[in-house]
Amino acid sequence: MLDITKDIHSLTTFRRRSGDFMKQLKKSKRPVVLTVKGRAAAVVQDAEAYQRLLDVAARADASEGIRQGLDDANKGKTRSAREFFDSFETKHGLSR
């Protein structure tokens, strides 16, 4: 989680002390917000923390897909596999 008292810095400070920031990123696993002219411009984080974020996002995306599918099924917005394959074969000029 971001700590706004420690994790928001100017891009200029980051450039001057990039080694210190890299140590902080690796130790804390928290992202750092970099500002330009007082406004947030970029977020930097270590590679391991970023990979964890990607993994969480992938799981959330799969869960959302399942939720949407169940919602469609509950609303009757489905069709049988036979109907789908018949339509697919017709659309693409395939035959069995």
C-alpha positions in Angstrom: 0.0 0.0 0.0 1.2 3.5 -0.8 2.4 5.7 2.1 1.8 9.3 1.0 4.3 10.6 3.6 7.1 8.5 2.2 6.2 7.4 -1.3 5.7 10.6 -3.3 8.7 12.3 -4.7 9.7 14.6 -7.6 11.2 13.1 -10.7 14.2 15.3 -10.1 14.8 13.7 -6.7 14.4 10.3 -8.2 17.0 11.1 -10.9 19.5 12.3 -8.3 19.0 9.4 -5.9 17.9 6.6 -8.1 20.1 4.0 -6.2 18.5 4.9 -2.9 15.1 4.6 -4.5 15.9 1.2 -5.9 16.9 0.0 -2.4 13.7 1.4 -1.0 11.6 -0.2 -3.6 13.1 -3.6 -3.1 12.9 -3.4 0.7 9.4 -1.9 1.1 7.7 -3.5 -2.0 5.6 -0.2 -2.1 5.4 1.8 -5.3 6.8 5.3 -5.5 4.8 8.1 -7.2 6.9 10.5 -9.2 5.7 14.1 -9.7 6.5 16.7 -12.3 5.6 20.2 -11.4 3.7 19.0 -8.3 1.5 16.5 -10.2 1.6 12.8 -10.3 3.3 11.7 -13.5 4.5 8.1 -13.0 4.6 5.2 -10.7 7.7 3.1 -10.1 7.9 -0.2 -8.4 10.2 -3.1 -8.2 9.8 -6.0 -10.7 8.7 -8.6 -8.1 5.9 -6.3 -6.8 4.9 -5.6 -10.4 4.7 -9.3 -11.2 2.5 -9.8 -8.1 0.2 -7.0 -9.4 0.0 -8.7 -12.8 -0.9 -12.0 -11.2 -3.6 -10.5 -9.0 -5.1 -8.7 -12.1 -5.1 -11.9 -14.1 -7.0 -13.7 -11.3 -9.4 -10.8 -11.0 -10.0 -10.8 -14.7 -10.8 -14.6 -14.7 -13.1 -14.1 -11.8 -14.9 -11.3 -13.5 -15.3 -13.5 -16.7 -16.9 -16.2 -14.6 -19.2 -13.8 -12.8 -20.3 -12.4 -16.2 -20.9 -15.8 -17.5 -23.0 -16.8 -14.5 -25.0 -13.6 -14.8 -25.7 -14.3 -18.5 -26.8 -17.8 -17.6 -29.1 -16.5 -14.9 -30.6 -14.0 -17.4 -31.1 -16.7 -20.1 -28.5 -15.2 -22.4 -27.1 -18.5 -23.4 -27.3 -21.0 -26.2 -26.5 -24.7 -26.4 -23.1 -25.8 -27.7 -24.9 -27.4 -30.7 -26.5 -24.1 -31.6 -23.1 -22.3 -31.3 -21.2 -24.9 -33.4 -23.9 -25.0 -36.1 -23.8 -21.2 -36.3 -20.0 -21.1 -36.3 -19.7 -23.7 -39.1 -22.2 -21.9 -41.2 -20.6 -18.5 -40.7 -17.1 -19.9 -41.6 -18.2 -22.3 -44.4 -17.2 -25.4 -42.5 -18.8 -28.8 -42.8 -18.5 -32.0 -40.8 
